[in-house]
Amino acid sequence: ADIPRTKSGKIVELAVRDVVHGRPVKNQEALANPEALALFADLPDLQR
């Protein structure tokens, strides 16, 4: 699984948190791999 990162290589925990909680992700254009967020959207173990 790929971890979402900014174009400068930093991990984007807040974007993952927003996806897990069904909130819109702000500033997706700053992500190097925005498609990686989809991996976290449908993980039932994270949606507690």
N, C-alpha and C positions, 0 to 999 in steps of 0.2 A: 504494500500500500504506500502511496506517495503522500507526503505531508505537505500541505499548502505552505508556500514560501513567497516572500516578496521578491521583487526583481533583484534586490541586493543580497538575497540568500537567507534572510531571517525567517524563522518559523512564525506563523500567524495563528496564535492560539485563540485570539478573540474572534476571528472569522469562523473558526471551527466551532466555538461556543455558540455563536449566533446561528449557524446552520443546524446544530444539534437541537436548539430550542425553537427552531422554526422561524427565526427572525431574519429579515433581509440583511445581507452582508454589505457593509459600506466599503467603498473604495476597492472594488474588485479589479479595477484597472491597474492597481499597484501590484497585483499578484502575478508571479511568473507562471504559475500553473493553476488557474482558477478551477479547472476541471477536477482537481483533487478534492475540492469541497464536496462534490457529489458522493464521494466514498463515505463521508461521515453523516450524510443526511438520512440514510436509511438503516442505521445501526440501532436496533432496539435496545441493546445493552446500555447505550449512552443516553437514551431518552427516559431516564427515571426521574 
